[in-house]
């Protein structure tokens, strides 16, 4: 394979970090994070709740729930920050009971009948959520089913509307490899502006069948209430050069700048506009307008960040490209960044979220016990125009803890 030929993102079929219990061993070696799903629905008698991950303590869920998820992130991966996500409003069906939240879930429920229990979760993930095919194949693996192709994916998706947007609902039945018992998964994927939302119900097949109408009603009831910027934004994630935020107390802004003192500064092109931060992002910039746009994302992970190959395959999955091997990436070009050789990745394909042709140029910088990930992704024409500016942006970084 030629260097940079056809490279794309999140996959394992798009680099997907599976954080559920049976995949923890795999997760310890990969960088990006996973996609878990959650659910809920409504009957005749429903109660209206608002779930805000920031207004309740994050505590571990009870032990032994179906398709249980860990209460914490695997070592080496940062805790997701959902403070910038909109508040979730929904109708809670009769019989559904709220469960304690975890670091990943922004809503969590269970429903029981005849000694059987189903687990329901809602999880938003940022740019490292992975493609739909990778997530569906991960869920299929959780009930002992073989992976499917893109064509099969399109055929298997049921249409459901969430927050006014058409979304895919997947119904998968099989046997849990862990327990040997029959198990069924209902999972829906909603692609938002800055995050992918996963809604998932897992449990006994008959119970899930009985709850499917409730699950769909729950999905249709979901609404997002966008919080005001001062309440929703984690100011510690803003780069030191970030301008003052209207309505934000100057003392708080000074403190946030001090908190950001350990983060790099860059020379940012004049036509780049700062965008809203999502989980894991240290900085984000938007380029272009209308349908022709691209985004620059900057993130960092400790150590090798899970490894060069998993991260490149994660990016490949984001553009619908198959994973590659170590031999394939051995000839990738490098660029000088703060005195170290950084790996340059150039991938073309189809954006898994929008379904439109796209291009990704990424630079992976190992420095000072951390790995920095720079990604320019979007309209192919914009990416081509901005590639040189993007490279200079990466090379302009000044890392406070690095010896320069």
MIZABA-225628 format. One record per residue (C-alpha): residue in one letter; chain; x negated, y, z negated. Coordinates in pm, 1 decimal. Layout:
MIZABA-225628
  type  mol      east     north        up
     A    A         X         Y         Z
...
END
This chain:
MIZABA-225628
  type  mol      east     north        up
     X    A       0.0       0.0       0.0
     X    A    -126.4     346.1      82.0
     X    A    -189.4     594.3    -194.3
     X    A     124.4     788.8    -287.4
     X    A     335.0     598.3     -35.1
     X    A     699.8     602.3    -136.6
     X    A     645.0     665.1    -507.2
     X    A     958.3     733.1    -720.6
     X    A    1091.6     714.9   -1094.4
     X    A    1266.7     565.0   -1407.8
     X    A    1272.2     203.0   -1351.0
     X    A    1207.7    -138.4   -1435.2
     X    A    1418.7    -138.1   -1142.2
     X    A    1343.3     221.9   -1195.0
     X    A    1152.0     193.2   -1525.7
     X    A    1408.8     163.9   -1796.1
     X    A    1301.4     146.2   -2155.5
     X    A    1536.5     -93.1   -2324.6
     X    A    1566.7       4.2   -2681.8
     X    A    1814.0    -257.9   -2790.5
     X    A    1695.4    -520.1   -3034.1
     X    A    1621.6    -793.3   -2787.7
     X    A    1401.2    -557.5   -2582.7
     X    A    1202.6    -390.5   -2860.6
     X    A     888.3    -579.2   -2768.5
     X    A     909.5    -444.2   -2414.2
     X    A     979.9     -94.6   -2538.1
     X    A     662.5     -76.9   -2740.9
     X    A     466.6     -77.0   -2416.2
     X    A     671.3     160.6   -2209.3
     X    A     696.6     533.3   -2215.2
     X    A    1027.8     662.1   -2128.9
     X    A    1342.4     569.0   -2297.2
     X    A    1639.3     372.5   -2234.5
     X    A    1999.9     391.3   -2174.0
     X    A    2251.5     255.7   -2409.9
     X    A    2617.9     302.3   -2382.4
     X    A    2913.8     375.5   -2585.5
     X    A    3290.2     389.1   -2571.5
     X    A    3627.3     466.3   -2714.1
     X    A    3988.5     499.9   -2603.6
     X    A    4333.5     607.4   -2703.3
     X    A    4670.3     450.4   -2775.4
     X    A    4999.3     616.4   -2861.8
     X    A    4874.6     740.4   -3198.6
     X    A    4538.6     910.4   -3171.3
     X    A    4343.2    1146.3   -3387.8
     X    A    4125.6    1421.6   -3246.6
     X    A    3767.7    1438.7   -3371.9
     X    A    3462.3    1643.9   -3288.9
     X    A    3126.5    1473.3   -3307.6
     X    A    2816.8    1685.6   -3345.5
     X    A    2489.6    1502.9   -3395.4
     X    A    2352.6    1803.0   -3581.8
     X    A    2619.8    1822.6   -3854.1
     X    A    2594.0    1475.2   -4002.2
     X    A    2302.1    1288.1   -4156.8
     X    A    2146.9    1029.1   -3929.6
     X    A    2162.0     698.1   -4113.8
     X    A    2106.5     338.4   -4002.0
     X    A    2413.4     143.9   -3883.7
     X    A    2530.5    -161.5   -4074.8
     X    A    2317.6    -465.9   -4008.7
     X    A    2467.2    -724.0   -3767.1
     X    A    2687.2    -534.5   -3524.0
     X    A    2739.2    -677.3   -3176.1
     X    A    2464.0    -565.7   -2939.3
     X    A    2312.7    -376.5   -3229.6
     X    A    2072.5     -95.7   -3156.4
     X    A    1774.2      -3.1   -3370.2
     X    A    1820.9     291.0   -3604.6
     X    A    1487.5     443.0   -3508.6
     X    A    1276.3     484.8   -3197.8
     X    A     992.7     237.7   -3136.4
     X    A     645.9     344.9   -3247.5
     X    A     484.7     588.1   -3005.9
     X    A     812.3     732.4   -2873.4
     X    A     949.5    1063.0   -3003.5
     X    A    1287.1    1086.8   -3173.8
     X    A    1540.9    1217.7   -2919.2
     X    A    1655.2    1571.6   -2989.2
     X    A    2023.2    1605.2   -2905.8
     X    A    2060.7    1949.2   -3066.0
     X    A    2083.6    2107.6   -2721.4
     X    A    2360.5    1872.8   -2607.5
     X    A    2721.6    1996.8   -2607.3
     X    A    2951.4    1893.5   -2889.4
     X    A    3162.8    1592.1   -2808.8
     X    A    3542.0    1601.9   -2849.5
     X    A    3759.3    1295.1   -2797.5
     X    A    4076.8    1112.0   -2900.7
     X    A    4002.8     821.8   -3133.8
     X    A    4224.2     517.2   -3070.9
     X    A    4410.9     340.9   -3350.3
     X    A    4197.9      76.8   -3516.2
     X    A    3865.2     228.7   -3418.2
     X    A    3649.5     311.1   -3717.8
     X    A    3362.2     557.3   -3715.0
     X    A    3018.9     417.1   -3801.7
     X    A    2703.9     596.9   -3920.9
     X    A    2505.8     762.5   -3643.5
     X    A    2156.1     659.0   -3545.6
     X    A    1876.8     862.5   -3386.7
     X    A    2018.8     772.0   -3046.3
     X    A    2395.6     771.6   -3091.9
     X    A    2601.3    1088.9   -3104.5
     X    A    2916.2     885.8   -3164.7
     X    A    2950.8     530.9   -3298.1
     X    A    3254.8     310.5   -3366.6
     X    A    3371.4     -45.3   -3423.1
     X    A    3702.7    -221.1   -3379.6
     X    A    3801.7    -559.0   -3525.5
     X    A    4079.7    -813.8   -3476.2
     X    A    4121.9   -1182.8   -3565.5
     X    A    3774.7   -1196.7   -3718.4
     X    A    3609.5   -1057.1   -3404.2
     X    A    3432.0    -721.5   -3378.1
     X    A    3333.7    -494.4   -3090.8
     X    A    3069.4    -222.8   -3112.9
     X    A    3113.5     112.7   -2936.9
     X    A    2845.3     375.4   -2880.1
     X    A    2790.5     707.6   -2704.9
     X    A    2432.6     802.7   -2615.2
     X    A    2304.4    1097.1   -2407.9
     X    A    1960.8    1070.3   -2251.6
     X    A    1759.8    1329.7   -2065.1
     X    A    1536.6    1290.6   -1763.1
     X    A    1410.3     950.1   -1875.4
     X    A    1751.5     783.0   -1869.8
     X    A    1673.4     568.1   -1566.9
     X    A    1882.5     489.4   -1259.9
     X    A    2228.5     333.2   -1262.0
     X    A    2108.8       6.9   -1109.1
     X    A    1836.7     -36.5   -1370.7
     X    A    2081.9      23.0   -1654.5
     X    A    2348.9    -209.0   -1516.5
     X    A    2090.7    -483.3   -1463.8
     X    A    1969.8    -431.7   -1820.3
     X    A    2324.4    -483.2   -1948.9
     X    A    2366.4    -787.2   -1726.5
     X    A    2054.2    -933.5   -1882.6
     X    A    2205.1    -879.2   -2228.1
     X    A    2483.7   -1126.0   -2142.4
     X    A    2268.3   -1368.8   -1946.0
     X    A    2366.3   -1251.9   -1597.6
     X    A    2116.8   -1216.6   -1307.9
     X    A    2031.0    -873.2   -1165.0
     X    A    2225.2    -732.8    -871.1
     X    A    2139.9    -508.2    -575.7
     X    A    2245.7    -154.2    -488.3
     X    A    2517.4    -293.4    -259.6
     X    A    2651.3    -512.6    -539.8
     X    A    2642.2    -214.9    -776.0
     X    A    2868.0      -7.0    -554.8
     X    A    3114.4    -293.4    -522.6
     X    A    3123.7    -368.8    -896.5
     X    A    3186.8     -13.4   -1017.3
     X    A    3539.1      78.8   -1122.5
     X    A    3623.8     445.9   -1086.1
     X    A    3695.5     643.0   -1403.6
     X    A    3706.7    1016.7   -1470.7
     X    A    3507.9    1157.9   -1763.6
     X    A    3511.5    1532.6   -1833.8
     X    A    3666.3    1580.6   -1492.7
     X    A    3379.3    1406.1   -1313.1
     X    A    3406.3    1074.8   -1124.6
     X    A    3201.8     811.8   -1304.8
     X    A    3129.9     441.5   -1275.5
     X    A    3271.3     182.4   -1515.2
     X    A    3107.7    -161.4   -1526.3
     X    A    3268.5    -477.0   -1669.1
     X    A    3024.0    -760.6   -1738.0
     X    A    3098.6   -1094.0   -1906.4
     X    A    2854.2   -1369.3   -1997.5
     X    A    2676.4   -1531.1   -2288.0
     X    A    2449.7   -1355.4   -2533.4
     X    A    2101.6   -1513.5   -2504.7
     X    A    2045.1   -1439.1   -2872.9
     X    A    2361.4   -1585.9   -3028.9
     X    A    2473.3   -1822.2   -2752.8
     X    A    2825.2   -1681.3   -2787.4
     X    A    3046.1   -1542.0   -2513.5
     X    A    3012.3   -1165.1   -2488.0
     X    A    3154.2    -888.0   -2272.3
     X    A    3030.2    -537.8   -2199.1
     X    A    3229.1    -238.7   -2078.4
     X    A    2995.5      46.9   -1990.4
     X    A    3043.3     381.9   -1820.0
     X    A    2779.7     624.7   -1693.1
     X    A    2841.1     999.0   -1672.8
     X    A    2579.7    1215.3   -1500.6
     X    A    2576.1    1558.4   -1661.8
     X    A    2373.2    1862.9   -1569.0
     X    A    2090.1    1798.2   -1815.4
     X    A    2156.3    1447.6   -1943.7
     X    A    2307.3    1114.3   -1851.9
     X    A    2576.8     996.5   -2094.6
     X    A    2624.3     627.5   -2166.5
     X    A    2952.6     494.1   -2310.2
     X    A    2947.3     127.8   -2405.0
     X    A    3163.9    -134.2   -2574.6
     X    A    3020.1    -477.9   -2652.3
     X    A    3187.1    -771.5   -2823.0
     X    A    3408.9   -1078.7   -2799.3
     X    A    3553.0   -1105.6   -2444.3
     X    A    3916.9   -1134.0   -2557.1
     X    A    3886.0    -840.4   -2796.0
     X    A    3715.8    -627.9   -2531.5
     X    A    3991.9    -719.0   -2284.3
     X    A    4255.5    -610.6   -2537.0
     X    A    4067.4    -283.9   -2594.1
     X    A    3988.7    -202.3   -2231.1
     X    A    4288.2      27.9   -2188.8
     X    A    4189.1     208.0   -2508.6
     X    A    3832.3     237.0   -2387.5
     X    A    3939.2     394.4   -2058.3
     X    A    4177.9     629.7   -2240.6
     X    A    3891.5     730.0   -2470.5
     X    A    3670.5     807.0   -2171.1
     X    A    3940.1    1020.8   -2012.8
     X    A    3988.6    1211.3   -2338.9
     X    A    3623.9    1313.7   -2371.8
     X    A    3551.7    1685.4   -2355.1
     X    A    3233.6    1885.8   -2406.6
     X    A    3232.6    2200.1   -2615.9
     X    A    2911.1    2386.4   -2538.4
     X    A    2767.1    2537.2   -2853.9
     X    A    2626.7    2887.8   -2859.2
     X    A    2260.6    2909.0   -2764.3
     X    A    2124.8    2990.2   -3113.0
     X    A    2304.2    2690.0   -3264.5
     X    A    2234.3    2444.7   -2983.4
     X    A    1877.0    2527.8   -2897.5
     X    A    1576.4    2386.2   -3077.2
     X    A    1354.4    2693.6   -3072.3
     X    A    1050.3    2492.4   -3173.8
     X    A    1054.1    2342.2   -2823.2
     X    A    1021.9    2679.0   -2650.1
     X    A     682.4    2764.9   -2502.9
     X    A     495.3    3042.0   -2688.6
     X    A     553.0    3284.7   -2400.7
     X    A     933.0    3244.8   -2411.0
     X    A    1111.2    3584.1   -2405.7
     X    A    1337.8    3697.6   -2688.0
     X    A    1680.4    3533.3   -2695.2
     X    A    1968.2    3783.6   -2722.0
     X    A    2150.6    3753.3   -3053.8
     X    A    1872.5    3555.4   -3220.2
     X    A    1721.3    3696.2   -3536.0
     X    A    1369.9    3827.3   -3471.8
     X    A    1236.0    3651.4   -3781.7
     X    A    1365.2    3319.1   -3649.6
     X    A    1204.4    3386.0   -3312.6
     X    A     872.5    3466.5   -3476.9
     X    A     893.4    3144.1   -3673.2
     X    A     974.7    2946.1   -3360.0
     X    A     673.6    3093.4   -3184.2
     X    A     457.7    2987.4   -3476.1
     X    A     606.7    2635.6   -3460.7
     X    A     515.0    2623.8   -3092.7
     X    A     155.9    2723.2   -3159.8
     X    A      33.4    2370.0   -3091.3
     X    A     185.4    2362.5   -2745.5
     X    A       9.4    2462.6   -2425.2
     X    A      54.9    2789.4   -2240.7
     X    A      62.7    2821.3   -1862.4
     X    A      47.4    3073.0   -1583.0
     X    A     403.4    3043.1   -1453.6
     X    A     486.0    3146.1   -1093.2
     X    A     709.5    3452.7   -1073.9
     X    A     989.8    3274.1    -887.2
     X    A    1024.3    2997.4   -1146.5
     X    A    1310.4    3045.2   -1391.2
     X    A    1311.6    2883.5   -1733.9
     X    A    1580.1    2619.3   -1768.8
     X    A    1755.0    2458.1   -2067.5
     X    A    1555.1    2201.4   -2258.4
     X    A    1671.8    1844.3   -2304.2
     X    A    1532.4    1555.0   -2508.0
     X    A    1157.3    1508.8   -2487.8
     X    A    1103.7    1823.4   -2279.8
     X    A     852.4    2083.1   -2390.4
     X    A     924.7    2314.4   -2098.5
     X    A    1153.7    2324.8   -1796.1
     X    A    1166.8    2554.3   -1493.5
     X    A    1419.0    2581.4   -1210.4
     X    A    1315.0    2674.6    -854.5
     X    A    1547.3    2775.8    -572.4
     X    A    1923.8    2822.4    -571.0
     X    A    2241.2    2660.4    -444.0
     X    A    2196.5    2310.8    -302.5
     X    A    1824.0    2362.5    -237.4
     X    A    1670.9    2346.2    -584.2
     X    A    1393.1    2168.0    -767.8
     X    A    1298.5    2143.4   -1132.9
     X    A     966.0    2131.3   -1313.4
     X    A     972.7    1928.1   -1636.2
     X    A     690.5    1907.3   -1889.9
     X    A     681.7    1644.2   -2164.8
     X    A     422.4    1476.0   -2385.4
     X    A     381.5    1144.0   -2567.1
     X    A     122.4    1017.5   -2810.1
     X    A    -165.2     799.3   -2693.6
     X    A    -136.8     669.4   -2338.3
     X    A     236.8     743.2   -2337.7
     X    A     322.2     380.2   -2266.7
     X    A      76.6     337.8   -1981.7
     X    A      23.9     480.8   -1636.1
     X    A     202.7     204.4   -1445.2
     X    A     529.9     203.7   -1646.4
     X    A     559.5     580.3   -1613.1
     X    A     498.0     577.2   -1240.1
     X    A     755.8     300.8   -1203.3
     X    A     994.1     505.9   -1417.5
     X    A     957.3     792.3   -1171.7
     X    A     993.6     552.4    -878.5
     X    A    1325.9     436.3   -1021.0
     X    A    1452.1     794.3   -1037.0
     X    A    1419.0     808.1    -659.1
     X    A    1550.8     459.3    -591.3
     X    A    1212.4     306.2    -512.6
     X    A    1106.4     -43.4    -626.8
     X    A     835.1     -85.8    -889.0
     X    A     471.0    -127.3    -790.7
     X    A     169.1    -298.5    -944.1
     X    A    -160.2    -182.7   -1091.7
     X    A    -327.7    -263.9    -761.2
     X    A     -88.3     -29.2    -581.1
     X    A    -175.7     268.5    -800.5
     X    A    -550.0     207.3    -812.9
     X    A    -610.1     432.2    -511.2
     X    A    -389.1     722.1    -615.7
     X    A    -561.2    1061.9    -590.3
     X    A    -659.3    1268.1    -893.2
     X    A    -675.4    1638.7    -968.1
     X    A    -889.6    1821.2   -1219.4
     X    A    -683.9    1940.8   -1516.7
     X    A    -855.0    2098.6   -1816.1
     X    A   -1174.1    1909.5   -1742.8
     X    A   -1012.3    1565.8   -1714.6
     X    A    -906.9    1363.9   -1413.2
     X    A    -527.4    1362.1   -1389.8
     X    A    -333.3    1117.9   -1172.3
     X    A    -133.0    1271.1    -887.8
     X    A     186.2    1095.5    -775.7
     X    A     392.4    1184.9    -468.1
     X    A     724.2    1002.9    -416.3
     X    A    1006.4    1041.1    -168.1
     X    A    1345.9     873.8    -186.2
     X    A    1704.1     927.2    -299.8
     X    A    1786.2    1095.6    -630.3
     X    A    1962.7     829.3    -840.3
     X    A    2178.2    1095.1   -1004.3
     X    A    2287.4    1306.0    -709.0
     X    A    2259.6    1050.9    -428.2
     X    A    2074.6    1311.0    -217.7
     X    A    1731.0    1282.3     -52.4
     X    A    1461.8    1413.4    -284.1
     X    A    1088.8    1426.6    -344.5
     X    A     886.6    1406.6    -664.0
     X    A     534.3    1528.8    -724.4
     X    A     399.3    1434.6   -1065.4
     X    A      75.8    1483.3   -1255.7
     X    A     -14.3    1268.2   -1557.7
     X    A    -279.3    1423.3   -1782.5
     X    A    -446.6    1220.8   -2063.3
     X    A    -593.0    1467.8   -2311.6
     X    A    -672.8    1485.2   -2681.9
     X    A    -497.0    1166.4   -2786.6
     X    A    -182.8    1256.3   -2593.0
     X    A     -50.8    1212.8   -2241.9
     X    A     112.8    1506.8   -2067.7
     X    A     369.6    1448.5   -1794.8
     X    A     432.4    1718.2   -1533.9
     X    A     706.8    1652.6   -1281.2
     X    A     827.5    1862.0    -986.4
     X    A    1140.4    1700.8    -841.9
     X    A    1426.8    1805.2    -616.8
     X    A    1496.0    1918.9    -262.4
     X    A    1214.8    1792.5     -39.3
     X    A    1169.8    2129.2     132.2
     X    A    1141.5    2316.8    -198.6
     X    A     897.5    2059.2    -336.7
     X    A     679.3    2089.5     -24.7
     X    A     676.6    2469.8     -55.5
     X    A     597.6    2460.2    -426.7
     X    A     344.1    2176.5    -442.0
     X    A      35.8    2401.1    -443.6
     X    A     192.0    2635.7    -699.6
     X    A     284.5    2334.3    -912.9
     X    A     -71.7    2200.6    -906.5
     X    A    -210.0    2541.2   -1005.5
     X    A      47.6    2558.8   -1284.8
     X    A     -75.2    2226.6   -1424.0
     X    A    -437.9    2334.4   -1393.4
     X    A    -366.2    2663.9   -1570.8
     X    A    -257.3    2487.6   -1892.2
     X    A    -440.3    2583.6   -2207.5
     X    A    -405.9    2329.9   -2483.6
     X    A    -477.6    2478.4   -2830.0
     X    A    -617.9    2155.0   -2967.7
     X    A    -836.6    2079.3   -2664.8
     X    A   -1198.6    2180.9   -2633.9
     X    A   -1213.6    2403.0   -2328.0
END
